[in-house]
Amino acid sequence: MFKARKAEFPLGKKTYIMGILNYTPDSFSDGGLYNTPETAVAHALEMQNLGADIIDIGANSTRPDAVILPFEEERRRLMTVMGDLCEKVTAAISVDTFYPECAKAVLEAGADIINDVSGAFNPEIAELCRQYGAGYVVMHNPCGSAEVAEYRNGVVNEVRSFFLETFALAGKAGLPKNQLCLDIGLGFGKSYEDNLELIKEMQWLKFKGVALLAAGSRKRFIGTASGEKKSSARDAGTVAAHTAAIAGGADIIRVHDVFSGVQGARVADAIYRGKTNG
């Protein structure tokens, strides 16, 4: 069970869909499309109606050449929409931030999950999640999306070691494992081959009772594998990558296109979990 405040996600029953809400002017795929409170809430409701279980909002772009906002600006931007989002959306609300100050503000506003892409377990954020009963997503991210790390012991072993270290740090922080979600960090500090290997060997990164997230949507490695240069046209490739991740044990997939994500996950669940819909 992954527990995230008002939401509970039994693991192994189905794949959960995390819809991406880029509240930014410059994200790599759909930056600027949902950059006002009105368009952001409307898109969140649209994704919810299409079957998203979680809405993941971020105000800081993580594309390779993005300028990272200071916490004051990120917090200001997020707080222009959090009230309406938490009031009108019934799906779980996840906020993409690595700033404890922003995490505290959005949790007070009603967020259910903190999605931390920093690549480090943050005890301050963990403590906030413990206090509020929120979920905490921790990503493997050694050097951001613009660089590729060297994995002397192999990328799968390195990510697995990072997850084991995260468990130990969560224990020290008093954060229950059922409030923790692990993200393998596709596209962050990984080569093309590293990304494919992580998906292929996903079963070695799945730990019983702990949620596992795959977030490959429209990323560069999918463009390389498919030959599609336009990021917004990579949804079919995204479904293929996420289907393989589900086969390896991923519990949550993070997607731009919720319609294809839901349909792909339902078919994958029918094959790998024996679950049918309808």
N, C-alpha and C positions, 0 to 999 in steps of 0.2 A: 504493500500500500504506500503510495506517495501522498503525503498529507500536505495540503497547502491552504491553511486557514479554513475557509468555508468549503473548500473543495477536497474531495478524496478520490484518488485514482487507483483502484485495485490493479495490481500488476499481473500480467500474463493473460488477462481476459480479452483485451483489445488493444489496438494501437491508438494513442491519443494524438490529436492534431493541435499543434501550436501555430496559430496564424500570425504572420509577421505584420506589424503595424509600424512602419517607418515614419515617425513624426519628425522628419528631417527634410532639409532641402537638397541633400547631397548623397543619399545612400545609393549604392551601385546599381540597383535595379529599378526602384520606383521612388527614388528621392524626389520630394516636392509634390507628389500626387496627393498626399494626405497630411499636409503641413499646417492645417488650421484645425481648431477644435471641432468645427462642424463636420469637415470632411473626415477627420480621424474617427469620430464617434460613428458616423455613417458607415465607414468601411469596417469598423469593428463589429457593428450589428450585422452587416452583410456577411462577414466571415462566420459569425456565430450562427446565422440562419443557414449557412451552407454546411455546418457541422463542426466548426472549430470548438474544441473543448477548452482551449486556452488562447487568450489574446496577448501577444508579447509586444509591448510598446517600447520603442527606444528613441531617445532624442539626440543621441550621439552616433554619428556614422562610424562604422568600422571598416569601410573600404580602405584599400592600401594607402591612398594619398590623402585621407581625410584629416582635417584639423580637429583635434579633440577639444571639446568645450570644457572650460573650467566648471567645477561643481555648481557654482552659483548660477551660471547660465543654463546648465542642464536642468537644475532643480526648477528654475523659473519657467523654462519651456514646458517641463512635465506638468507642473502644477496648473498651467492654463487649461489642461484637459482632464486631469485625473478625477475631478469632482463629477463631471458629466459621465465619464467613462465608467466609474464605479457605480454610479446611480442607475445607468441605463443598460449596462451589459451584465448578463447573468453568468456568462462563461468566466472562468478564473482569469484574473488579471495578473499578468507577469510584466515586470518592468526591468528593462535591460540597463543596468547601471553597475559601476564598480565603486561608486562613491558612497561611503557610509551616510554622509549627510543627506544625499538624495534618497537612499534606501529608507532612512527614518521618515522622511517627509511623505514618500508614497505609501509606506505601510500605515502611517497615521491616516492617510486619505482612503485606505481600504484595499490596497494591493494585496494579492495572495502569494506572489512568488517574486523573488529577486533573482534575476538572471545575470550573473557576474561573468563577464568575458575576459577579465583581467589576466587569467591564467594562474592566479594565486588564491589560496583559501584565505579569506579575510575574517579574522576572529571578531571584529566589530560588526560586520554584516551578519555573521553567524549568530552572534548574541542577539541582534535585533530580530532575526528570524525565529530564534528560540522564544523570545519574549512574546512575539505576535502569533506564534504557531504557523509561520509562513514557510513555504518551500524555498530552498536555496539551491540554485543551479550553479555548479562549479565547472568551468571549462578548462580543458588542457590547452594551453596557449603559451608556448615558451617565448615567442618573439613577435607576435602580431601577425597581421595578414599580408604584410609587404615583404617579409623575409622567410627563409626556409631554414629550419634548425637542422643540426646534424645529430642523428640518433645512432650512437655507437653500438647500442645493444638492440637496435631494431625499433622501429616506431611503435609496434604493438607492445613490446616489453616496456618501453619508456612510458607510454600512456597508462599501462596497467600499474606500473610503479607509482605514478602520480596519483592514481585513484586510491591505491592502498595508503599512501601518505595522507591523502585527503580524509580517509576514514579515521586515521589516527588523530588528525587535527580536529575533526568534528567531535570525536570522543572527548578530547581535552576541553573543547568549547561547550560541551554539554548539549550539542545539537543531535537529536535522535536521527538515526539513519533513515527513518521513514519520512523525514523532512528534507532529505538530500537527494539531488538529482545530478548525475554525472554526464557531462557533455564531452565527446571525444575531440571536439575542436576541428572539424573538417574545414580546411582552408586557412587555418591559422598556424603558421610555422610549419606547414607541411608541403612537401613536393607533390606533384601529380601522382607519382607512384605511391607515396605515403598515404594519400587520401584513399586510393583504391585498396591498398592493403588493409587499412583500418576497417573499411566496410567488409572486405572479404573475410577478415578474421574477427569480426565483431563478437563472436561467442566467447573469446578470451577476455573481453572487457565487460562482460555482463556478470554482476554479482547478485546473488539471491536476495530479494527483498529491497533492492535499491534501484530506483528509476534510472534508465539510461536514455539519453537524448541523442538523436542524429539530426544534424542541421546542415544538410548539403544543398539546400534549395538554390538553384540557378547559379551556383558558384563556378569559378573558373575551371576547376577540374572536370565538371560536367560539360562545359563548353569544349574543352580539349578532347574529351572522349567522344562527344557527339559530332564535333565539327561545327557547332552552332556558335557563331560569334556574338549574337545578340542575346543578352542575358534574359530578357523577358520572354524569349522563345525557347527556354530550356526546361519547360515544365515536364515534358515527356521524359527527358533524361533524368530529371529529379525523381520522378516516380520510380524509374528503374533502379536508381541508387538507393532510394529509401526502401524499396521492396527487398533488396539484398540486405539492408540493415535490419529490417524487421525479421528476416529469416535468421539473423544472428542474435536476436534478442532485444533490439531497440524497443522501448516502450512508448516513446514520444518522438514524433517527427515535426520539425519546424519548417513551415512552408510559406511561400508567397501566395501561391494559387491553392486556396483551400478546396475548391471543387475537385481538382485532379488529385490533391492529396488525400481527401476523404475516400474517393473512389478507389484509388490505388491501395490505400491501407485496408479497405474492406475486402478487396480481393486477396491481398497478402494474408490477412487474418483468416480468411476462409481456407487458404492453403496451409498456413503454418500453425494456426491456433485452432482450427476446426470450428471457427465461428462463422455463422451465416447471418446475413441481414435480410429483413423483409419476411 
